[in-house]
């Protein structure tokens, strides 16, 4: 069974009412699985296998594919949830990807955030949790918060950076990044992100908080419900994939990439979907644009 068959089989097992189409005529190997629950399409998953063998070293072709995927997922998200499932991530993060699919299909235990507590935890505690349950694992951070169930079980983790300070005409601005948020597989904490965010704000009193949404899985609307505003979009980034691990092409010379492709028949180049940047301004720090003076 190949990647596409495995992914489709799992989605169909999680949602019994599905239909499968080939939405991109130029890329017939891509499958779109639409999941229907109670007569309503709730989510769509675009299954993206590795490029054909003759295109595996072609960066331009990878960029064309990414543009087509971005356009399709953007269109789909106007109507319902949509996610892009790449072959390398399916094999590298299989349990996490399966969990995210189930979450998109609302197959989880619901816990109310008002019944939970949020407390500072140590970085080793946060790292252990994120390495198991977040797609990108742990990262450098300064502030770590754990959400605990009424029974005292750690069910979610948020991490934030230290301050980046900007000198503005209005004074010094302290800006922070919300780096990670993850909950236990099969658990959805209603209001959980907001409660974690509020705990950080209450302790640190930041002027400004920014974060990113991975456009393979989300358009970032959750951030907007928390008061963030969209600021910019990071374009697709190119990677070489070896043994289902991505390495940014910008870190490698053309000679190294060429040699890696020649020596490893399973290596290939892809482009992701980029990310969207969101910002929560808690202090006005941008001066109004100067009024045009008459000539």
N, C-alpha and C positions, 0 to 999 in steps of 0.2 A: 504494500500500500504506500503510495507516495504522499508528499506533504498535503497537497490539495485534498486528496481523498480522506486523509486523517482529520484535517480541520473540518471538512464538511460533515463527516460522520459524527464528530463530537458536537457540532452545533445542532445537527438534526436530533441527536439524542437529548440535548438540553431543551429543545423546542420542537415539539412533534409536528407542528404545522409550519412547514417551510416550503419555499420554492426557489429554484436555482436558475439563474440566467447568466448569459455571457454579455455583459453590458458594454464592453469596449471592443468593437469590431476589429480594430487594429491590433488588439492584444487578446486573441481568443482563448489564451490559456488562463486568463483571469476569470474567477467565478464570483458571482454576487449571490449570497445567501440571504434571503429575506425571511424574517421570522415573524409569524403572526400569532397573536394571543388574543383570545376573546374577540375574534373577528377583526382585529386591528393590527397593522404592521407596527411592531414596537422597535425593531432595530434591523439594520442591514450590516452584513460583514463582507468586505471585499477580500477575497483570498488571492494573495500575490506570491506566486512561486518565483524562484530564481529566474533570471533571464535565459533565453535560449543559448545554447553553447556558442553559437556564432556571434553573439552579442555580449558575451560575459566580460570582455575587456573594453567595451565601447561606452565611454562616459557620456557622449552626446545622446546615445540611445537611452541610457539610464535617466537622463534629464527629461527627455521626451516622455518617458513612461511616468515619471514623477508628476509632470505637468498634467497628464491625462488623469492620473489618480486623484490629484488635488481638485481638479475640476469636477470630477464625478462625486467625490465625497462631500465637497461643498454643496453641490446640488442636492444630494441625498439628505444632508443635515437640515435643509430648510423644512423638510417634512417629518423626519424622524431621526432617531439615533443612528449613527454609522461609525464603523471602525475599519481600519485597514490592517489586515493580519499578514505579516511578511514571513516567508519561510524561515529565515535565520532566527527571528525572534520566537517563532513557534518551537523550534528545537532547543534554543538556548534558555528560554524562560517558560518552558511548557506549562508548569503548574500555575504560574502567575497569569499567563495568557488565558488558560482555561477559567481561572477565577474571574478575570475581567470580562470574559464572554458571559459567564453566569450572572455577573453583576449587571451587565447591559440588558440581560433578559429578566431582571428583577427576581432572580432566584437566590435569595439570601435571607438570613435572619435579620429582622429589623429591630434595632435598639434605639430608644429615644435618648438623645443627648442630655436632656434635662434630668435623667435618672443617673447620669454618669458624672464622674469627677475628672478634672484635668489638673495634672500636677507636673512640675519639673521632674525629669528623669536624667540619668547620667548618659553621656555619649555612648559608652559601651552598650547600655540597654537599648538605646535608639538604633545603633548600628546593627545589632543582632536582629532586631525586628525588621528593619528596612532591607537588610540583606536577604531575608527570607520572603518578604511580602511586597517589596516595591520593584517595579520593572527595572529601575536603574540602580537599585541597591542603595547603600549608604553614601554619604558625602561629607565634605568638610562643613562644619556648622558651629555655632556658638550656643544656641538655645535649643533645648530638646524638651518636648512636652509629650506626656503620655495620657491617653484617655483610658480610664478604668471603668469597667462595668460595675453595677451595684454589688456584684460578688467580689470585686477587687481584682478582676482579671484585666491585664493590659490588652486592649482591643484596637488601639490606634496610636500612631505616632506622628507628630509634626516636628519639623526642624526649621530653624531660621538662622540666618547669617548674623554676624556682627554688623556694626554700623559702618556705612560709607558716608563720610561727611562732605557736604558741598557748601562752599561759601557763596551766598547769594546776597543781593542788596538788602533783602529782608532779614538776613542773619544766617546762622549756620543751620543747615538742614541735615538731619540724621535719617538716612535711608537704609532699609533692611530688605533682604530677600527671603521670601517663604520658599524654602528649597524642596522639602519633601512633605507629603502627606500619604499615609497608607493605613488601611484597616485590615483586620484579620480576614482571611478568605471566607467567603460565605456570610460576612457580616456587613450590614449597612447601618451606619449610625446617623439617624435622621437629625440634622443640625450639628453633626460632629465637627465638620470643618469650621463652622462659625464659632463653636465653643472653643476650639483650639486657638483660633485666631484671636478671640476676645481675651483668652488667658495671656497670650503674648502681649497684646496691646495694654492690658491692665498692668503688667509687670514692667514693661520696657517703655511705654508711651512713645512709640516711634512717630516721626513726622510723616513718614512715607514708607510704603511696603510694596514691593513688586514681586511678581511670580510669572511662571511660564506654563502654558498648556501644550502638551504633546499632541500635534495635529494628526497623528496616526490614530488617536483614540478619542479626541475630544475637541470641541471648538471653544472651550473655556467658558461656556455660559454659567457654570457654577460660580466662577469668580465674580461675574457680574451680579449674581444674586447676593453676593457678600459686600457689594459696594465698589468693587474694582472696576476700572474702565480700560477697554482695550487701547493699547498704545502703539504697538508695531508688530510686524510679523517677520520672523527670521526665515529667510528662504531655505529651500531644500539644501541639505548638506550631503556631500558625496562620500562614500565609504568603499573600501575594499572589504569583502567578507571572506574570511578564511576560517574553516572549522566552525561556522556559524557565529563567529565573533566579528564585530564591526570595528574597523580602524579608519579614522578620518584620512581621506586622501591628502588633505593639506599638510599633514605631518610627514608625508613620504615624498620622495623624489619620483619623477616619472620613470627613472631607471629601475628603482626598487619595485614599483607597481608592476611594470612590464615583466620583470624577472619573476615576481611572485605569481603572476597569472600564468606564465609559461611553465613554471615548475609545479604548480598545483592545479590539476584539472578541475578541482571543485571550487577554486577561488573565482570570485566575480565582483563586479562593481555595481552598486546600487545608489540611489538617492532617496533619502527619507522625505517626509512631508514638511519638515521644518517645525517651528513652534510659534505660538502667539504670546506676546508679552502683555501683561496686565499690571495696572498700578492703582493702588489705593492711596490717595493723597489725604492726609489728616491735617495738613497745614498748608495754607496757600503760600506757595513759594515762587510762582511764576509771575513776574511783573506783566501788566497789560502791555500790549504792543503800543508803541508811541503813535499818537495821532498825527496823521499826515498834515504837514504845514502847507498853506497855500503858496503857490509860486508867485 
